């Protein structure tokens, strides 16, 4: 009986413990960042076609009201440069704030930005011949006052290759992510 109760308790708690970022990637968060490409909701690990991801997504949170400014990162953790696996920064956008007046999309409190910096959005397009599927991680962090990309990370942010997100977070003094998510795109999928 105790064993059954313990298993039942664990199974009930499992959704609260589920990770919303790709396995093996850090930092980790259990809070899902709501990501929409048009009307397509991205649940963690959803496999999508390249064609729906070419415009920047709408992001937000459900059942949470955020105040302040936020920083969004989108990172391909299966990228390649010169035949070596590396990360590719697909977006690093600052100054996300709650929409005023509040905007809801299917219950999600939408966050907006007009920023295209420090690194504008570009959609996934993993080339054929690489890993069969690329994982794209989204992370939302509280944005510190006077945020700026540190000199030690400017090259990775501008070239987009080889961003060490853990080192970046530590160097900038970011807190743990508020929320995260990830999607998958097949290599060579040009549709």
C-alpha angles and dihedrals in degrees: 000000000000090000091052091048091050092050092047091050091050093049091050090051095045097090090054090052097047116122117234096196126072118281112267094020122116141239096050128203134181094204114094118228106216107234123184129184099195103309094336110109113211111221113192111287095009113161109227139176120257091238096068094050101057096097121058112269129241111247137192146121134265121230091003131101112205126199127191130028128313138199122220123204125186114190132181102216093189099054126135136215124179091349095306127111113247141147121272119206108223095176142359106178127172138200100043109168137172112277114257113237089031114259121204127197111189090330095315117128099228123226118207138195135176091198122116093181155134085013120357123226121269122175128242119273109159109190123238115263095042127096108322093244131022123211118218115198123203119201128182117200133178105258114233119229111268092017114188133160107259118240090244090063103035094097094053092045094048096042090038091216126114102009109173098208096189091054091044092051092049095045094048092042096238118168122233112294117281089215142343145191140172141205135195131229126186118239113254093016101144096170 
